[in-house]
Amino acid sequence: MKTISYWEHQGFGKADWVVIGAGLVGLQSARRIKESYPKSRVLVVDEHALGNAASLRNAGFACFGSAGEMLDEVARTSEADALGLYEKRYLGIQKLLGRYGAEKIGFQASGGTEVFSHSDSEEADRVFGSLKYLNSMLHAVHGKDSFEICDTGSSGMNVINRGIFSPLEGGLRSHLLYQAVREDALKAGVEIYEGMRVSDWQEDEQSVKVQMESGLTVTCSRLLVCTNGFSKRLIPDLAVAPARGQVFVTKTLGKLPFEGIYHADKGYIYFRELGGDRVLIGGGRNLDFEAEETMEMVVTDRFKNHLKSYMESVVLPGKSIEFEYEWSGVMGMNENRNPIIGWHSNRVCLAVRMGGMGVALSSWVADEVLHVVERDLGV
Ligand SMILES: Cc1cc2nc3c(=O)[nH]c(=O)nc-3n(C[C@H](O)[C@H](O)[C@H](O)COP(=O)(O)OP(=O)(O)OC[C@H]3O[C@@H](n4cnc5c(N)ncnc54)[C@H](O)[C@@H]3O)c2cc1C
């Protein structure tokens, strides 16, 4: 039988807020709540150390959606949803930069480029033909054109010679961002406890009793669930499916002929230069959506070979590629990639479903969580 010490019970038995999930969303939301309600005790619990799910397993793109991806988004949802999502991501990155500063999170304003391989020339025509429409639709967000046609000739890639440049995008260093967010939360007085997996909770009129797998319970006034791709384990009927993303980083390759971040295949494939001599490449989920709808964080030979072949035929044609790092992470996905933020019940609030660009969304989401809390509970 599991036993709980007197000390564990004394130390963790009660809180004003419990936040489940120490990813970018949980930590920033906790910090915003603590700042606004400084007398409250805010605990963040996570089953893993160091944001194991996505926040330290992403590609570090500070991006809002390539032109091909935005067209796909409009077709899958609606113009209003696609525009709203683009705006949240754009504002989210501005908030991250405003809060932590570009240097602290390793942000490089390289811009982002969408490239098209020769076999995608029909898709390229469709996207180039829609740039005017997309630019006028997105103009309201920042008063500028989001997309410009650029020459890809000097990149050395085996792609058609025109690409689409997004001047406001860039790359950041995910470990620096995570450290900055975590330190900021701790400095604000948020308590973070790892190795605590929530198995369930019971809510009554006064409180929520949060049950840890270890047997410990924490009684709190409000619960905030920031479990993104893992949310279905706690709330099975939520419209958030897990979506695994696999990522690979090459061995050092010598000086590369390109820099910055790149999108291809409607955003399903993404790659970037790292440190000037390695390439990070990830994605390809559209190869097999069903297989990747999983919380199992492993890499598979099928995806590794697919991305290796893309590297050798498109990104660095003719070069033999070996990967030195490989990993996967889990996103929270749905046809509609707008996040779910709001009350699930009287005392349980949700901030989940960050789609493929939750780094960009996270600061915006944290502000929105606070907005919902202040609006409904008062300041
Ligand atoms: C491979 C990959 C590449 C990506 N690339 C980019 C990118 O370049 N740019 C971008 O903007 N976004 C990217 N993303 C998306 C982005 O990383 C995520 O959307 C973002 O990190 C989500 O943050 P989060 O805090 O909502 O969730 P997470 O970081 O997933 O955090 C959720 C936390 O909840 C914890 N948890 C879950 N269930 C429980 C439980 N029952 N009890 C306790 N703890 C629990 C997990 O351990 C986890 O730490 C990528 C994601 C992946 C997987």
The ligand as an SDF file (V2000), in Angstrom:
LIG
                    3D

 53 58  0  0  0  0  0  0  0  0999 V2000
    8.3090   17.7120  -32.2750 C   0  0  0  0  0  0  0  0  0  0  0  0
    7.6500   19.0300  -31.9870 C   0  0  0  0  0  0  0  0  0  0  0  0
    8.0730   20.1880  -32.6370 C   0  0  0  0  0  0  0  0  0  0  0  0
    7.4590   21.4000  -32.3550 C   0  0  0  0  0  0  0  0  0  0  0  0
    7.9660   22.5330  -32.9240 N   0  0  0  0  0  0  0  0  0  0  0  0
    7.4120   23.7310  -32.6120 C   0  0  0  0  0  0  0  0  0  0  0  0
    7.9640   24.9270  -33.1170 C   0  0  0  0  0  0  0  0  0  0  0  0
    8.9820   24.9080  -33.8010 O   0  0  0  0  0  0  0  0  0  0  0  0
    7.3380   26.1110  -32.8420 N   0  0  0  0  0  0  0  0  0  0  0  0
    6.2150   26.1490  -32.0770 C   0  0  0  0  0  0  0  0  0  0  0  0
    5.6510   27.2450  -31.8750 O   0  0  0  0  0  0  0  0  0  0  0  0
    5.7120   25.0310  -31.5200 N   0  0  0  0  0  0  0  0  0  0  0  0
    6.2880   23.8270  -31.7630 C   0  0  0  0  0  0  0  0  0  0  0  0
    5.7830   22.6890  -31.2080 N   0  0  0  0  0  0  0  0  0  0  0  0
    4.6220   22.7780  -30.3370 C   0  0  0  0  0  0  0  0  0  0  0  0
    4.9950   23.2680  -28.9460 C   0  0  0  0  0  0  0  0  0  0  0  0
    6.2020   22.6990  -28.5000 O   0  0  0  0  0  0  0  0  0  0  0  0
    3.8720   22.8970  -27.9790 C   0  0  0  0  0  0  0  0  0  0  0  0
    2.6300   23.3010  -28.5250 O   0  0  0  0  0  0  0  0  0  0  0  0
    4.0450   23.5790  -26.6410 C   0  0  0  0  0  0  0  0  0  0  0  0
    5.3010   23.2730  -26.0930 O   0  0  0  0  0  0  0  0  0  0  0  0
    2.9210   23.1120  -25.7480 C   0  0  0  0  0  0  0  0  0  0  0  0
    3.1810   23.5410  -24.4400 O   0  0  0  0  0  0  0  0  0  0  0  0
    2.2220   23.0330  -23.2980 P   0  0  0  0  0  0  0  0  0  0  0  0
    2.7330   23.6080  -22.0400 O   0  0  0  0  0  0  0  0  0  0  0  0
    0.8040   23.2640  -23.6570 O   0  0  0  0  0  0  0  0  0  0  0  0
    2.3490   21.4480  -23.3310 O   0  0  0  0  0  0  0  0  0  0  0  0
    3.5530   20.4800  -22.9780 P   0  0  0  0  0  0  0  0  0  0  0  0
    4.8740   21.0920  -23.1810 O   0  0  0  0  0  0  0  0  0  0  0  0
    3.2470   19.2120  -23.6890 O   0  0  0  0  0  0  0  0  0  0  0  0
    3.3730   20.2930  -21.4220 O   0  0  0  0  0  0  0  0  0  0  0  0
    2.3490   19.5140  -20.8640 C   0  0  0  0  0  0  0  0  0  0  0  0
    2.8990   18.9470  -19.5730 C   0  0  0  0  0  0  0  0  0  0  0  0
    1.8540   18.2650  -18.8920 O   0  0  0  0  0  0  0  0  0  0  0  0
    2.4390   17.1810  -18.2150 C   0  0  0  0  0  0  0  0  0  0  0  0
    1.3790   16.2280  -17.9010 N   0  0  0  0  0  0  0  0  0  0  0  0
    0.5250   15.6420  -18.7690 C   0  0  0  0  0  0  0  0  0  0  0  0
   -0.3550   14.8640  -18.0980 N   0  0  0  0  0  0  0  0  0  0  0  0
   -0.0420   14.9750  -16.7740 C   0  0  0  0  0  0  0  0  0  0  0  0
   -0.5750   14.4090  -15.5820 C   0  0  0  0  0  0  0  0  0  0  0  0
   -1.6310   13.5770  -15.5980 N   0  0  0  0  0  0  0  0  0  0  0  0
   -0.0060   14.7320  -14.3780 N   0  0  0  0  0  0  0  0  0  0  0  0
    1.0600   15.5710  -14.3230 C   0  0  0  0  0  0  0  0  0  0  0  0
    1.6090   16.1220  -15.4440 N   0  0  0  0  0  0  0  0  0  0  0  0
    1.0650   15.8400  -16.6520 C   0  0  0  0  0  0  0  0  0  0  0  0
    3.4720   16.6330  -19.2140 C   0  0  0  0  0  0  0  0  0  0  0  0
    4.4750   15.8700  -18.5580 O   0  0  0  0  0  0  0  0  0  0  0  0
    4.0130   17.9380  -19.8110 C   0  0  0  0  0  0  0  0  0  0  0  0
    5.2070   18.3690  -19.1960 O   0  0  0  0  0  0  0  0  0  0  0  0
    6.3860   21.4580  -31.4500 C   0  0  0  0  0  0  0  0  0  0  0  0
    5.9630   20.3050  -30.7870 C   0  0  0  0  0  0  0  0  0  0  0  0
    6.5960   19.1000  -31.0470 C   0  0  0  0  0  0  0  0  0  0  0  0
    6.1440   17.8600  -30.3120 C   0  0  0  0  0  0  0  0  0  0  0  0
  1  2  1  0
  2  3  1  0
  2 52  2  0
  3  4  2  0
  4  5  1  0
  4 50  1  0
  5  6  2  0
  6  7  1  0
  6 13  1  0
  7  8  2  0
  7  9  1  0
  9 10  1  0
 10 11  2  0
 10 12  1  0
 12 13  2  0
 13 14  1  0
 14 15  1  0
 14 50  1  0
 15 16  1  0
 16 17  1  0
 16 18  1  0
 18 19  1  0
 18 20  1  0
 20 21  1  0
 20 22  1  0
 22 23  1  0
 23 24  1  0
 24 25  2  0
 24 26  1  0
 24 27  1  0
 27 28  1  0
 28 29  2  0
 28 30  1  0
 28 31  1  0
 31 32  1  0
 32 33  1  0
 33 34  1  0
 33 48  1  0
 34 35  1  0
 35 36  1  0
 35 46  1  0
 36 37  1  0
 36 45  1  0
 37 38  2  0
 38 39  1  0
 39 40  1  0
 39 45  2  0
 40 41  1  0
 40 42  2  0
 42 43  1  0
 43 44  2  0
 44 45  1  0
 46 47  1  0
 46 48  1  0
 48 49  1  0
 50 51  2  0
 51 52  1  0
 52 53  1  0
M  END
$$$$
